[in-house]
Each structure stands twice: as structure tokens, then as C-alpha cells.
Amino acid sequence: MAVMHIQPTPYDHPDAVKLQDAVQAEYVLRYDGEGDVTPLDPSMFVPPHGLYLLAYDPEGRPVASGAWRRQDENELGYADGDAELKRMYVVPEARGLGLARLLLAALEDDARAAGRTRMVLETGTAQPEAIGLYTSSGYEPCAKFGHYREYESSRCYAKPLI
């Protein structure tokens, strides 16, 4: 399956919501009934404070998503200059095609251009594919941050953007 294009899309666009619902359903399966309850708002992904991307297949179906949002030092453990990766997801039938790597590179480039100095992300032990993607892309374990920082299954990673 070749990708027609990757495009910036509002976080609350119907295609974005469709993939967000799909990733939530996957979280429920992987984490014993729990979805991601991190508070998110569409305004967090409006440039230059963030970006939400969708990848479409040649038939115009949304097949992958990824986003970043601006973070600075706060009580949840973020540092000044952070860009937090969010909502990385590839539909099952499009996995293994390199879409996540394409989205990740585009998000890193955009966050860098917006002046962010570090990309951070939180994932969990029930997502070994995600951990493999991030560690093979230069991300290293870092101090826990964010909504799930106190969960045993939480894993946090960071990569300098400068």
C-alpha cells in the first residue's frame, strides 16, 4: 500500500477523530480496559505550538497519524523546549510500511523548525513495537513525565532536536 500523501490536519477533523478512536480501542485491548485519558485539546496542535499529521493511502483513506505539542517546564515533569509526541498510530493493514518513521521524521523536523529543542514521548510496556520504533530512531530513556509518570508500565523517552 503506497501512501498518497501526509498532510497537516486539525486534531478534531473527522478523519483524525476516526484514527484517535481506533488507537483508543487498541489501548483498551492492550491495557486491560484502559484508554489514554491524557487531557488533550485541539488548540494544542495548532502551529507553531504543535502539529497533527495524517497519512492517507491512494484511495484517500486515513491510515496513520502522529502529532506533537509544545511543552515547557511544569509540574508534570516537562522541561523548557520540549515537544511532546502524541497519537502516533498506524492502522493494522498499513503496518510495516514505514509510515510511523515517515511521520516521526516529519514531526521532529516541524518541532525543530518551531524552536523546540527536545522531542519527548511516553508509551507503555504493552506497546513493544512503539518502543522498538523510538529506540531505533535515537530516543533514549529519560525521567518520567506526563499524566502516566507514576504508572509502573509507563516508559518515557527523549531525543535532542538540536
URPEFEN-V162591 format. One record per backbone hydrogen bond with DSSP energy under -1.0 kcal/mol. NH is the residue of the N-H (numbers start at 1). CO is the residue of the C=O. If there is no record, write none. Layout:
BEGIN
nh->NH co->CO
nh->NH co->CO
END
This chain:
BEGIN
nh->4 co->56
nh->5 co->56
nh->7 co->54
nh->9 co->52
nh->13 co->10
nh->17 co->13
nh->18 co->14
nh->19 co->15
nh->20 co->16
nh->21 co->17
nh->22 co->18
nh->23 co->19
nh->24 co->20
nh->25 co->21
nh->26 co->22
nh->27 co->23
nh->28 co->24
nh->29 co->25
nh->30 co->26
nh->31 co->27
nh->33 co->28
nh->34 co->31
nh->44 co->41
nh->45 co->42
nh->46 co->43
nh->49 co->46
nh->51 co->68
nh->53 co->66
nh->54 co->7
nh->55 co->64
nh->56 co->5
nh->57 co->61
nh->58 co->2
nh->60 co->57
nh->63 co->55
nh->64 co->55
nh->65 co->89
nh->66 co->53
nh->67 co->86
nh->68 co->51
nh->69 co->84
nh->70 co->49
nh->71 co->82
nh->77 co->74
nh->82 co->79
nh->83 co->118
nh->84 co->69
nh->85 co->120
nh->86 co->67
nh->89 co->65
nh->91 co->63
nh->94 co->91
nh->95 co->92
nh->102 co->98
nh->103 co->99
nh->104 co->100
nh->105 co->101
nh->106 co->102
nh->107 co->103
nh->108 co->104
nh->109 co->105
nh->110 co->106
nh->111 co->107
nh->112 co->108
nh->113 co->109
nh->114 co->110
nh->115 co->112
nh->116 co->111
nh->117 co->81
nh->118 co->81
nh->119 co->159
nh->120 co->83
nh->121 co->157
nh->123 co->155
nh->125 co->153
nh->127 co->124
nh->131 co->127
nh->132 co->128
nh->133 co->129
nh->134 co->130
nh->135 co->131
nh->136 co->132
nh->138 co->135
nh->139 co->134
nh->140 co->158
nh->142 co->156
nh->146 co->76
nh->149 co->146
nh->151 co->148
nh->154 co->151
nh->155 co->123
nh->157 co->121
nh->158 co->140
nh->159 co->119
nh->161 co->117
END
